[in-house]
Amino acid sequence: MELIFAEVGGFRAGDMFFALFSFTIMFLITTVIIYLYRRNSQTKARLKRVEEKVDALLERDKS
């Protein structure tokens, strides 16, 4: 009876867990890379906006 649950059509439960684990790791790595890229882009855009505001304040202060 245990063999029925341990093996389904030649595909063992260990193989299934390894495939699931591998897929999860690849998905997490891809997600982290995308997250870091987006965060870096947003930070650059935010810094550019702050710099433009500071420049505008400095120009207004000179006048």
C-alpha atoms as a printed R data frame, in Angstrom:
   type eleno elety resid chain resno      x      y       z
1  ATOM     1    CA   MET     A     1  0.000  0.000   0.000
2  ATOM     2    CA   GLU     A     2  2.874  2.395   0.747
3  ATOM     3    CA   LEU     A     3  4.293  1.898  -2.737
4  ATOM     4    CA   ILE     A     4  1.149  3.389  -4.237
5  ATOM     5    CA   PHE     A     5  1.754  6.695  -2.456
6  ATOM     6    CA   ALA     A     6  5.535  6.685  -2.877
7  ATOM     7    CA   GLU     A     7  5.519  6.244  -6.642
8  ATOM     8    CA   VAL     A     8  3.019  7.478  -9.192
9  ATOM     9    CA   GLY     A     9  3.765  6.299 -12.725
10 ATOM    10    CA   GLY     A    10  7.513  6.112 -12.124
11 ATOM    11    CA   PHE     A    11  7.665  9.641 -10.684
12 ATOM    12    CA   ARG     A    12  8.713  9.355  -7.062
13 ATOM    13    CA   ALA     A    13  7.637 11.735  -4.300
14 ATOM    14    CA   GLY     A    14 11.271 12.779  -3.757
15 ATOM    15    CA   ASP     A    15 11.520 13.857  -7.381
16 ATOM    16    CA   MET     A    16  8.347 15.869  -6.980
17 ATOM    17    CA   PHE     A    17  9.653 17.651  -3.868
18 ATOM    18    CA   PHE     A    18 12.988 18.377  -5.543
19 ATOM    19    CA   ALA     A    19 11.249 19.830  -8.610
20 ATOM    20    CA   LEU     A    20  9.015 21.983  -6.408
21 ATOM    21    CA   PHE     A    21 11.993 23.152  -4.350
22 ATOM    22    CA   SER     A    22 14.022 23.980  -7.478
23 ATOM    23    CA   PHE     A    23 11.140 25.892  -9.038
24 ATOM    24    CA   THR     A    24 10.596 27.844  -5.814
25 ATOM    25    CA   ILE     A    25 14.270 28.807  -5.590
26 ATOM    26    CA   MET     A    26 14.361 29.962  -9.236
27 ATOM    27    CA   PHE     A    27 11.139 31.936  -8.752
28 ATOM    28    CA   LEU     A    28 12.484 33.630  -5.614
29 ATOM    29    CA   ILE     A    29 15.791 34.557  -7.259
30 ATOM    30    CA   THR     A    30 13.973 36.071 -10.243
31 ATOM    31    CA   THR     A    31 11.563 37.946  -7.979
32 ATOM    32    CA   VAL     A    32 14.385 39.365  -5.848
33 ATOM    33    CA   ILE     A    33 16.320 40.533  -8.922
34 ATOM    34    CA   ILE     A    34 13.243 42.285 -10.336
35 ATOM    35    CA   TYR     A    35 12.457 43.842  -6.942
36 ATOM    36    CA   LEU     A    36 15.999 45.184  -6.520
37 ATOM    37    CA   TYR     A    37 16.059 46.591 -10.064
38 ATOM    38    CA   ARG     A    38 12.726 48.370  -9.589
39 ATOM    39    CA   ARG     A    39 13.739 49.720  -6.190
40 ATOM    40    CA   ASN     A    40 16.994 51.060  -7.618
41 ATOM    41    CA   SER     A    41 15.148 52.752 -10.493
42 ATOM    42    CA   GLN     A    42 12.597 54.315  -8.150
43 ATOM    43    CA   THR     A    43 15.343 55.568  -5.838
44 ATOM    44    CA   LYS     A    44 17.160 57.226  -8.736
45 ATOM    45    CA   ALA     A    45 13.955 58.905  -9.891
46 ATOM    46    CA   ARG     A    46 13.195 60.106  -6.359
47 ATOM    47    CA   LEU     A    47 16.704 61.546  -5.950
48 ATOM    48    CA   LYS     A    48 16.405 63.325  -9.287
49 ATOM    49    CA   ARG     A    49 13.101 64.941  -8.214
50 ATOM    50    CA   VAL     A    50 14.601 66.066  -4.898
51 ATOM    51    CA   GLU     A    51 17.637 67.489  -6.674
52 ATOM    52    CA   GLU     A    52 15.415 69.450  -9.054
53 ATOM    53    CA   LYS     A    53 13.446 70.870  -6.119
54 ATOM    54    CA   VAL     A    54 16.637 71.884  -4.306
55 ATOM    55    CA   ASP     A    55 17.957 73.532  -7.468
56 ATOM    56    CA   ALA     A    56 14.678 75.424  -7.874
57 ATOM    57    CA   LEU     A    57 14.847 76.617  -4.256
58 ATOM    58    CA   LEU     A    58 18.462 77.729  -4.683
59 ATOM    59    CA   GLU     A    59 17.604 79.632  -7.866
60 ATOM    60    CA   ARG     A    60 14.626 81.269  -6.172
61 ATOM    61    CA   ASP     A    61 16.789 82.208  -3.179
62 ATOM    62    CA   LYS     A    62 19.369 83.942  -5.435
63 ATOM    63    CA   SER     A    63 16.720 86.238  -6.916
